[in-house]
Amino acid sequence: MSVEAPRWAAARLLAHQATALESAQARPLSESVGRVLAKALVAPYALPRDATSAMDGWAVAGAGPWHVIGQVLAGSAPEVVLSPGQAVVIATGAVIPDGADTVVRSEDGTSSGGLLRAAVPEPGRHIRPAGEECAAGELLIPAGTVLTPVQVGLCAALGLDELLVRGRPVVRALVFGDEVRQHGTPGIGEVRDAIGPQLPSWVTSFGGRAGEVAYVPDTLEDHIGAIEQALTSARVVITSGGTAAGPRDHLHQAIEALGGRLVVDSVAVRPGHPMLLAEFHDRYLLGLPGNPQSAVVALLTLGDPLFRGMTGQELDGPTSATSGVALPAPATEDRLVAGNLIDGAFWPAAQLGSAMLRGLAESSGFAVLPPGGVATGEAVGWLSVG
């Protein structure tokens, strides 16, 4: 049932490629911020559609002085055609009438008795040309983009009322372990659950919809029942604990009993080595190790790519940085080290054990080290968190 443990980058690629896309849904603009655009936005027409005035003043034709023959306000079509020597009062944003070749600003001209006098600005001055912002048919926002408020505003400027976006995968979370306590101070031999309270926020940041976290006893029967039930209502089940091969680690047996296929069965990385990803047709189980920092590494290693694949986003790799100190790594495995970038150099946090969260809580991301580690000043990958 098991497969060879891939390196860190290869595991991320496997998770990204394993997924089936969420269906596309039409949503109002007000509900589209933060959603993933399912269909590229192409400008349906030029913006602005007509040449408009960039200033309050007068639209003029030819040389002055000009006879003022009317006005054009924003929101209405011009009802005049200017001949040389004629002008109309014009408001910012109003359509330039035919025949006008420039705009005189209010502060640059004087009008008396229906006659405008001003120095003649160069042709096209203070006129916003049609199509200045975009041409008809121009690609504005690629598919797979997580929409920002300004991008949604651009869609509104183009006259759109709704957008086609990817659905948010529904997620159910299960925490395994008889030693895990949900509330209060743990007793001797017990641990407080430090993973479950994080999971809804991680799921939301990945673009999913999180349900309540359920706690499952350490028996194979309970594992099978809980996973089977979660899969009926969720596209992704995230589990914590039980991914290794200890006497109470039943996750592999439960996956096999339910007909799942392992896409990734452990990753050659520290911490987080015993993470896994299983596929149940178009549904998925992401198995996180029980140690808290290992669980976060697993979320970034397999969870982020999984959700990106499901919502049609490209897989982002780490950016480049240099290490401020020498950092070791296992000879045959990658290593993720929590810490911070300071002036482009990475500095590790303290308290880096896989069961610890303090160092990560004081960090803004991870350095990604190759097997064998790096010397001071050598390049490392930088994976931002948050």
GIMO-V86199 format. One line per field, one symbol per residue. psi: psi as a letter, one per 20 degrees, with the letter a starting at -180 (. if undefined). burial: I if it has 9 or more other C-alpha atoms within 8 Angstrom, else O. Layout:
# GIMO-V86199
psi: ???
burial: ???
This chain:
# GIMO-V86199
psi: hqrqorrghhgggghhiiqpqqqqppqqhijipirpphppoppirqpqhqprpiqpcppqpbqrrqpojaqpqpjqqpjqpqqpjqrqpqqpiqppqqhqirppqhiirpppkjpppqqorqpipkpoqpjhgqqpjppgoqqjpoprhhhhhghghjjqhrqorqqopppqpppqohipphqapqapirqpojgghhghhggghijropaqpqpprmqgghggggggghhhjqhpppqprjibkrhjnjgghggghjkqppgpnqqmqprjgkrrpqpndjqqpooqrhpghhggghghghgghghghhjkqqoprqrqrqpirpprqqhjqrpppqbqpoliqppqrrmjqhiqigghhjqjaqpoqrpiaqrpirqqqpoqp.
burial: OOOOIIIIOOIIIIIIOIIOOIOIIOIIIOOIIOIIIIIIIIIOIIIIOIIIIIIIIIIIIIOIIIIIOOOIIIOOOIOOIIIIIIIIIIIIIIIIIOIIIIIIIIOOIIOOOOIIIIOOOOOOIIIIIIIIOIIIOOIOIIIIIIIOOOIIOOIIOIOIOIIIIIIIIIIIIIIIIOOIIOOOOIOOOIIIIOIIOOIIOOIIOIIIIIIOIOOIIIOIOIIIOIIIOIIOOIIIIIIIIIIOOOOOIIIOOIIIOOOIIIIIIIIIIIIIIIIIIIIIOOIIIIIIIIIIIIIOIIIIIIIIIIIIIIIIIOIOOIOOIIIIIIIOIIOOIIIIIIIIIOOOIIIOIOOIOIOIIOIIOOIIIIIIIIIIIIIIIOIIIIIOOO
